[in-house]
Amino acid sequence: MAMETGLIFHPYMRPGRSSRQTFEWGVQNAVACDKAGFDSMMISEHASQIWENIPNPELIMAAAALQTDRIKFAPMAHLLPHQHPTKLAMTIGWLSQILEGRYFLGIGAGAYPLASYMHGIRGEQQDTQFLNEMVRESLFIMEKIWKREPFFYEGRFWDAGFPEEEEAVTEEDEQHKLANFAPWNGDMPEIAVTGFSKNSPSMKLAGERNFKPVSIFSGIEALKRHWEIYSEANIAAGFTPDRQRHAVSQTVFCADTDAEAKREVMEGPIGYCFNRYLIPIWRRFGMMDGYAKDAGIDPAEADLEFLVDNVFVVGSPDTVVDKLNTLFEACGGWGTLQVEAHDYYDEPGAWFHSLELISKEVAPRVSLPGSKSINAVAA
Ligand SMILES: Cc1cc2nc3c(=O)[nH]c(=O)nc-3n(C[C@H](O)[C@H](O)[C@H](O)COP(=O)(O)O)c2cc1C
């Protein structure tokens, strides 16, 4: 099966962009990806970051719902410790109905302490383990709300319930039944979990519950470790791990020639964002160490050009196909390439051309090691 394509929209807007511009860029990307044949679009949720300035990913999805036909959407991620589970369960259910099922749900614990603080979580409560317990309780409540069966739960973090509904006897009773905000068709939405750290507790949760694993590419060793953690937990819980479900987010840019692609990334919005925002964050989270280790260099020497040549997937369609296939051989591969979106709001031409090339000329020629790509099968 050929690799699927997704966009992940954080969206790395340069400081100074208005909310209106960010929102518009989100909807434009949804429409462009749908037209180019992308399978999915994930949108982040951040309350604190200027460069990642979307507090409510569901608003972009709702705006794009009526302008798109086949692409699926997911918040990546709704941060469960930051809101009441019933309210969130209703939002998710209603949106999945509006999208008529073109929806899956990304969940996360939240990466940024300032955002946690705004939601009343501070000090020791910001510990990963504590946040993970909040995620588990929130999920427990949301699943009960979606089932629409009576319960009342007094939790450690939240209380919630679903009322007993009396059977409607008269026509008048019918007018007062509970509105149904369960996800599309009453099914549980597919749930995806983001993993980031090397010994990722999120990957363990994903494996245990058979959720879709989503990783940020942070070096071959870290990625292999994510798959190990996920598959061990998945097998222990009685499931069969499927690499096709693994989505990995990466910086990918495609142009007609290698030189053009590299120049665009070094001098355009992607380079601008990495130099100012992402390289300092990556150093802080230790992600540079993984990349440097893969290339056998000192992490202090890893700069933008190093990333463009060794870590990002940048080039003509042929080069991007070769780079991805080499990466797949080294780490086992994944099912969805989740392209990281950037701020091409002022001049979107090169960005949209890249999305077209990735979807139409790259993805059909990349597949999991051991399986055959569409082109190979056709040949
Ligand atoms: C693909 C991806 C998307 C993420 N999106 C968000 C987000 O929208 N908001 C946020 O605060 N954290 C986001 N995170 C971070 C997660 O909330 C969480 O801190 C992290 O995945 C925890 O990973 P760990 O269990 O491996 O330590 C994202 C992580 C990944 C890998």
The ligand as an SDF file (V2000), in Angstrom:
LIG
                    3D

 31 33  0  0  0  0  0  0  0  0999 V2000
    2.5580   15.3720   15.9400 C   0  0  0  0  0  0  0  0  0  0  0  0
    2.4490   16.0690   17.2800 C   0  0  0  0  0  0  0  0  0  0  0  0
    1.5390   17.0960   17.4630 C   0  0  0  0  0  0  0  0  0  0  0  0
    1.4230   17.7390   18.6930 C   0  0  0  0  0  0  0  0  0  0  0  0
    0.5390   18.7440   18.8410 N   0  0  0  0  0  0  0  0  0  0  0  0
    0.4700   19.3920   20.0120 C   0  0  0  0  0  0  0  0  0  0  0  0
   -0.4390   20.4680   20.2030 C   0  0  0  0  0  0  0  0  0  0  0  0
   -1.2280   20.7770   19.3050 O   0  0  0  0  0  0  0  0  0  0  0  0
   -0.4100   21.1410   21.3610 N   0  0  0  0  0  0  0  0  0  0  0  0
    0.4570   20.8120   22.3870 C   0  0  0  0  0  0  0  0  0  0  0  0
    0.4820   21.4860   23.4170 O   0  0  0  0  0  0  0  0  0  0  0  0
    1.2480   19.7540   22.2610 N   0  0  0  0  0  0  0  0  0  0  0  0
    1.2930   19.0660   21.1030 C   0  0  0  0  0  0  0  0  0  0  0  0
    2.1370   18.0150   21.0020 N   0  0  0  0  0  0  0  0  0  0  0  0
    2.8360   17.5550   22.2130 C   0  0  0  0  0  0  0  0  0  0  0  0
    1.9080   16.6680   23.0310 C   0  0  0  0  0  0  0  0  0  0  0  0
    0.8780   17.4060   23.6300 O   0  0  0  0  0  0  0  0  0  0  0  0
    2.6340   15.9340   24.1630 C   0  0  0  0  0  0  0  0  0  0  0  0
    3.2900   16.8570   24.9960 O   0  0  0  0  0  0  0  0  0  0  0  0
    3.6550   14.9970   23.6550 C   0  0  0  0  0  0  0  0  0  0  0  0
    3.2170   14.3120   22.5220 O   0  0  0  0  0  0  0  0  0  0  0  0
    3.9660   14.0220   24.7840 C   0  0  0  0  0  0  0  0  0  0  0  0
    4.7470   13.0350   24.2450 O   0  0  0  0  0  0  0  0  0  0  0  0
    5.4570   11.9450   25.1130 P   0  0  0  0  0  0  0  0  0  0  0  0
    4.4040   11.1150   25.7830 O   0  0  0  0  0  0  0  0  0  0  0  0
    6.2140   11.1780   24.0770 O   0  0  0  0  0  0  0  0  0  0  0  0
    6.3570   12.6420   26.1000 O   0  0  0  0  0  0  0  0  0  0  0  0
    2.2530   17.3440   19.7830 C   0  0  0  0  0  0  0  0  0  0  0  0
    3.1650   16.2870   19.5960 C   0  0  0  0  0  0  0  0  0  0  0  0
    3.2650   15.6590   18.3640 C   0  0  0  0  0  0  0  0  0  0  0  0
    4.2240   14.5040   18.2200 C   0  0  0  0  0  0  0  0  0  0  0  0
  1  2  1  0
  2  3  1  0
  2 30  2  0
  3  4  2  0
  4  5  1  0
  4 28  1  0
  5  6  2  0
  6  7  1  0
  6 13  1  0
  7  8  2  0
  7  9  1  0
  9 10  1  0
 10 11  2  0
 10 12  1  0
 12 13  2  0
 13 14  1  0
 14 15  1  0
 14 28  1  0
 15 16  1  0
 16 17  1  0
 16 18  1  0
 18 19  1  0
 18 20  1  0
 20 21  1  0
 20 22  1  0
 22 23  1  0
 23 24  1  0
 24 25  2  0
 24 26  1  0
 24 27  1  0
 28 29  2  0
 29 30  1  0
 30 31  1  0
M  END
$$$$
